[in-house]
């Protein structure tokens, strides 16, 4: 007689599937999603910051006002937000947890249609691929503009929160002098990266409601889908405005505005200290020609 086969004991992920699945969706919303919204709002101020300055924005062009507002916000975040390191650690732990579990679910799952019968196949596939590419983009973005891995940046530009707009423009455009071929490639990578992250968050917010049992019926899922679509479109506009604002910045103009703000708040001596500590900029062709003469 055939002996009944013993069932393998469920592993930790299977045993605690209900809890872990909800923690996975929750970390995608808090803190990752909340940080994404705050980050895009701050960065998009390059496009709308002139009006955020209110009376301070008088006399500034749209680009100049955006630079000034952005510089003030970035300086405040990096110098006055309490427990910034703890916030960053919490965010990275959440990203690691969410991405590792997401990769596991994406590679071991048997498709989403039985679980989410009203979700299109293309959205399921794009959700997975936006996660794969998105985590690579996040790593590059943080490694170059936060950790200072300048060997990954065209011409080795190092981002500084003291000169936030000018160094951001140089890193994305390819050099302090303006556009280079490498800068175009980096900018295209940023465009794809931020677009996929916004989609991943908005679509993930829709599926999270199903995971938590908040939208059971097809009608409820469609209604919530409209809300998520609206949020996604708003964030996409903010993402593209952030990138567009950075790509249109004139390096010298931004550096001048940032230097003026530093002098107004800390004095000439502080500006000299920052300029002396900054990496030397590559010599420009016109400056080289003058030196040769």
C-alpha positions in Angstrom: 0.0 0.0 0.0 1.1 3.5 -0.7 2.0 5.4 2.4 0.6 8.9 2.6 3.3 11.5 2.0 4.2 13.8 4.9 3.6 17.4 4.2 6.6 19.6 4.6 6.4 22.1 7.5 5.7 25.6 6.3 8.6 28.0 6.5 8.5 31.3 8.3 7.3 33.2 5.3 4.4 30.7 4.7 3.6 30.4 8.4 3.3 34.2 8.9 2.2 35.0 5.4 -0.8 37.1 6.5 1.3 39.4 8.7 4.3 39.6 6.4 2.2 40.4 3.3 0.6 43.3 5.1 3.9 44.6 6.5 5.2 44.5 2.9 2.4 46.6 1.6 2.6 48.9 4.7 6.3 49.7 4.3 5.6 50.6 0.7 3.2 53.3 2.0 4.9 54.3 5.2 7.7 55.4 5.3 8.7 54.9 1.6 5.6 56.3 -0.1 5.4 59.2 2.4 9.0 60.1 1.8 8.6 59.9 -2.0 5.7 62.4 -1.8 7.8 64.8 0.4 10.9 64.4 -1.7 9.0 65.2 -5.0 7.2 68.2 -3.4 10.6 69.6 -2.3 12.4 68.9 -5.6 9.5 70.2 -7.7 9.9 73.6 -6.0 12.5 74.3 -8.6 9.5 74.9 -10.9 7.1 76.6 -8.5 9.3 78.0 -5.7 9.1 81.6 -6.8 5.5 81.7 -5.6 6.3 79.7 -2.5 8.6 82.6 -1.5 5.7 85.0 -1.5 6.9 88.6 -1.1 10.6 87.3 -1.1 10.0 86.1 -4.7 9.5 89.6 -6.1 12.1 90.6 -8.6 13.1 87.0 -9.2 12.4 85.1 -12.4 10.7 81.7 -12.2 14.0 79.9 -12.4 15.7 82.2 -9.9 12.8 81.9 -7.4 12.8 78.2 -7.7 16.6 78.0 -7.0 16.3 80.2 -3.9 13.3 78.3 -2.5 14.9 74.9 -3.2 18.2 76.0 -1.6 16.4 77.1 1.6 14.4 73.9 1.8 17.4 71.6 1.3 19.5 73.5 3.7 16.8 73.3 6.4 16.4 69.5 5.8 20.1 68.9 6.1 20.9 71.2 9.0 17.7 71.5 11.1 15.6 68.4 10.8 16.0 66.5 14.1 17.3 62.9 14.0 17.9 62.9 10.3 20.3 59.9 10.5 17.6 57.9 12.3 15.1 58.8 9.6 17.5 57.7 6.9 18.2 54.4 8.7 14.5 53.7 9.1 13.9 54.5 5.4 16.7 52.2 4.3 15.6 49.3 6.5 12.1 49.7 5.1 13.4 49.8 1.5 15.5 46.7 2.1 12.5 44.8 3.6 10.1 45.9 0.9 12.4 45.2 -2.0 13.7 41.8 -0.8 10.2 40.6 -0.1 8.9 42.1 -3.3 11.6 40.2 -5.3 10.7 37.0 -3.5 7.0 37.4 -4.2 7.6 38.4 -7.9 9.9 35.4 -8.6 7.9 32.7 -6.6 4.4 33.9 -7.4 2.1 32.1 -9.8 0.5 35.1 -11.3 -1.8 37.7 -9.9 -5.1 37.0 -11.7 -6.6 34.6 -9.1 -5.8 37.0 -6.3 -6.6 40.3 -8.2 -9.1 39.3 -10.8 -9.8 42.9 -11.8 -6.1 43.9 -12.3 -4.7 44.0 -15.9 -1.8 41.7 -16.7 0.3 44.7 -18.0 0.0 46.5 -14.7 1.1 43.4 -12.8 4.2 43.0 -15.0 5.1 46.7 -14.9 4.7 46.6 -11.1 7.5 44.0 -10.9 9.8 45.6 -13.5 9.3 49.1 -12.0 10.4 47.6 -8.7 13.6 46.0 -10.2 14.6 49.2 -12.1 13.4 51.4 -9.3 15.7 49.9 -6.6 18.7 50.3 -9.0 17.7 53.9 -9.5 17.3 54.6 -5.8 20.8 53.1 -5.1 22.4 55.2 -7.9 20.6 58.4 -6.8 21.6 58.0 -3.1 25.1 56.8 -3.8 26.0 59.7 -6.0 24.1 62.6 -4.5 24.1 61.5 -0.8 27.1 59.2 -0.3 29.4 61.1 -2.6 30.3 58.3 -5.0 31.6 60.9 -7.5 33.2 58.2 -9.7 29.7 57.4 -10.9 29.0 61.0 -11.8 30.1 62.6 -15.1 33.2 64.7 -14.5 33.0 63.8 -10.8 30.7 66.5 -9.6 30.0 66.2 -5.9 26.6 67.3 -4.7 26.5 69.7 -1.8 23.5 70.8 0.3 25.2 74.2 0.5 25.1 74.6 -3.3 22.2 72.2 -3.9 20.8 73.4 -7.2 24.0 74.2 -8.9 25.7 70.9 -8.1 22.5 69.0 -8.9 22.4 70.6 -12.3 26.1 69.8 -13.0 25.6 66.2 -12.0 22.6 65.7 -14.3 23.7 67.9 -17.2 27.2 66.3 -17.2 29.4 69.2 -16.2 29.3 72.7 -14.7 29.7 74.0 -18.2 26.4 72.5 -19.4 25.3 69.4 -21.3 27.5 66.5 -22.2 26.7 63.1 -23.8 27.1 61.4 -20.4 24.8 64.0 -18.9 22.1 63.2 -21.4 22.4 59.5 -20.5 22.1 60.2 -16.8 19.2 62.5 -17.3 17.3 59.8 -19.3 18.0 57.3 -16.6 16.5 59.7 -14.1 13.4 60.3 -16.2 12.8 56.5 -16.5 13.7 56.0 -12.8 11.4 58.6 -11.3 8.5 57.7 -13.6 8.7 54.0 -12.7 8.9 54.8 -9.0 5.8 56.9 -9.2 3.9 54.2 -11.0 5.1 51.6 -8.6 3.8 53.6 -5.6 0.5 54.5 -7.1 -0.3 51.0 -8.4 1.0 49.5 -5.2 -1.3 51.7 -3.2 -4.2 50.2 -5.3 -3.1 46.6 -4.6 -2.5 47.4 -0.9 -6.2 48.1 -0.4 -6.9 44.6 -1.8 -4.3 43.0 0.5 -5.8 44.7 3.5 -9.3 43.7 2.5 -10.5 47.3 2.0 -11.6 46.9 -1.6 -13.2 43.5 -2.1 -15.7 44.2 -4.9 -15.0 45.1 -8.5 -16.8 48.4 -8.0 -14.7 49.3 -4.9 -11.5 48.4 -6.7 -12.4 50.6 -9.7 -13.3 53.5 -7.5 -10.1 53.2 -5.5 -8.3 52.9 -8.8 -9.5 56.3 -9.9 -8.2 57.8 -6.7 -4.8 56.1 -7.1 -4.7 57.3 -10.7 -5.3 60.9 -9.7 -2.6 60.7 -7.0 -0.2 59.0 -9.5 -0.8 61.7 -12.1 -0.2 64.4 -9.6 3.1 62.8 -8.4 4.1 62.2 -12.0 3.8 66.0 -12.7 5.8 66.7 -9.6 8.5 64.2 -10.7 8.8 65.6 -14.2 8.8 69.2 -12.8 11.6 68.3 -10.5 13.7 66.8 -13.2 12.8 69.5 -15.7 13.6 72.3 -13.2 17.1 70.7 -12.5 17.9 70.2 -16.2 17.1 73.8 -17.1 19.2 75.4 -14.3 22.1 77.6 -15.3 25.0 76.5 -13.1 26.6 80.0 -12.7 23.3 81.6 -12.0 22.4 79.0 -9.4 25.9 79.3 -7.8 25.5 83.1 -7.5 22.1 82.8 -5.8 23.3 80.2 -3.4 26.4 82.2 -2.5 24.3 85.2 -1.8 22.0 83.2 0.5 25.0 81.9 2.4 26.5 85.4 2.8 23.1 86.8 4.0 22.8 84.0 6.7 26.4 83.3 7.7 28.6 86.0 6.3 31.5 86.2 3.8 33.8 84.1 5.9 31.5 81.1 5.8 31.2 81.4 2.0 35.0 81.5 1.7 35.3 78.4 3.9 32.8 76.4 1.7 34.4 77.5 -1.5 37.8 76.5 -0.2 36.6 73.1 0.9 34.8 72.4 -2.3 36.5 70.3 -5.0 38.2 72.3 -7.7 36.1 72.7 -10.7 37.6 71.7 -14.1 39.1 74.5 -16.0 36.7 75.8 -18.7 37.8 76.1 -22.3 37.6 79.9 -22.3 39.6 80.2 -19.1 42.2 77.8 -20.6 42.5 80.0 -23.7 43.0 83.1 -21.6 45.7 81.3 -19.6 47.5 80.3 -22.9 47.4 83.9 -24.1 
